[in-house]
Amino acid sequence: MIQYADNLYQLALKARKELNIELSKGRALKCANIVGRILEFDPDNASADVLQVDLYCEFGIQLSEIRPS
């Protein structure tokens, strides 16, 4: 799951670089949902913590403000 979340994050960065903002935001939000699920079951997951911070720094996404899908 963490690899999938990381891949989505990398794809979100690539889409933003290509100026496809809608696609970028969608991938970042999907990544955030997965990271939230990972942290729900494993709060000490260091990789998920890093992605959580990266999502906030790069996209302004706070996990506490999104609804899980």
Contact map, one row per residue, 1 for C-alpha under 8 A:
111110000000000000000000000000000100010000000000000000000000000000000
111111000000000000000000000000000110010000000011000000000000000000000
111111100000000000000000000000000000000000000000000000000000000000000
111111110000000000000000000000100000000000000000000000000000000000000
111111111000000000000000000001110110000000000000000000000000000000000
011111111100000000000000000000100000000000000000001000000000000000000
001111111110000000000000000000000000000000000000000000000000000000000
000111111111000000000000001101100000000000000000000000000000000000000
000011111111100000000000001100100000000000000000001000100000000000000
000001111111110000000000000000000000000000000000000000000000000000000
000000111111111000000001001000000000000000000000000000000000000000000
000000011111111100000011111100000000000000000000000000000000000000000
000000001111111110000001000000000000000000000000000000000000000000000
000000000111111111000001000000000000000000000000000000000000000000000
000000000011111111111011000000000000000000000000000000000000000000000
000000000001111111111011000000000000000000000000000000000000000000000
000000000000111111110000000000000000000000000000000000000000000000000
000000000000011111110000000000000000000000000000000000000000000000000
000000000000001111111000000000000000000000000000000000000000000000000
000000000000001111111111000000000000000000000000000000000000000000000
000000000000001100111111100000000000000000000000000000000000000000000
000000000000000000011111110000000000000000000000000000000000000000000
000000000001001100011111111000000000000000000000000000000000000000000
000000000011111100011111111100000000000000000000000000000000000000000
000000000001000000001111111110000000000000000000000000000010000000000
000000000001000000000111111111000000000000000000000000000000000000000
000000011011000000000011111111100000000000000000000000000000000000000
000000011001000000000001111111110000000000000000000000100010000000000
000000000000000000000000111111111000000000000000000000000000100000000
000010010000000000000000011111111100000000000000000000000000000000000
000111011000000000000000001111111110000000000000000000000000000000000
000010000000000000000000000111111111000000000000000100100000101000000
000000000000000000000000000011111111100000000000000000000000001001111
110010000000000000000000000001111111110000000000000000000000000000000
010010000000000000000000000000111111111000000001001100000000000000000
000000000000000000000000000000011111111100000000000000000000001000010
000000000000000000000000000000001111111110000000000000000000000000010
110000000000000000000000000000000111111111101001000000000000000000000
000000000000000000000000000000000011111111111001100000000000000000000
000000000000000000000000000000000001111111100000000000000000000000000
000000000000000000000000000000000000111111100000000000000000000000000
000000000000000000000000000000000000011111111000000000000000000000000
000000000000000000000000000000000000011111111000000000000000000000000
000000000000000000000000000000000000001001111100100000000000000000000
000000000000000000000000000000000000011001111111100000000000000000000
000000000000000000000000000000000000000000011111110000000000000000000
010000000000000000000000000000000000000000001111111000000000000000000
010000000000000000000000000000000010011000001111111100000000000000000
000000000000000000000000000000000000001000011111111110000000000000000
000000000000000000000000000000000000000000000111111111000000000000000
000001001000000000000000000000000010000000000011111111100000000000000
000000000000000000000000000000010010000000000001111111110000011000000
000000000000000000000000000000000000000000000000111111111000000000000
000000000000000000000000000000000000000000000000011111111110000000000
000000001000000000000000000100010000000000000000001111111111110000000
000000000000000000000000000000000000000000000000000111111111110000000
000000000000000000000000000000000000000000000000000011111111100000000
000000000000000000000000000000000000000000000000000001111111000000000
000000000000000000000000100100000000000000000000000001111111100000000
000000000000000000000000000000000000000000000000000000111111110000000
000000000000000000000000000010010000000000000000000000111011111011000
000000000000000000000000000000000000000000000000000100110001111111000
000000000000000000000000000000011001000000000000000100000000111111000
000000000000000000000000000000000000000000000000000000000000011111000
000000000000000000000000000000000000000000000000000000000000111111100
000000000000000000000000000000001000000000000000000000000000111111110
000000000000000000000000000000001000000000000000000000000000000011111
000000000000000000000000000000001001100000000000000000000000000001111
000000000000000000000000000000001000000000000000000000000000000000111
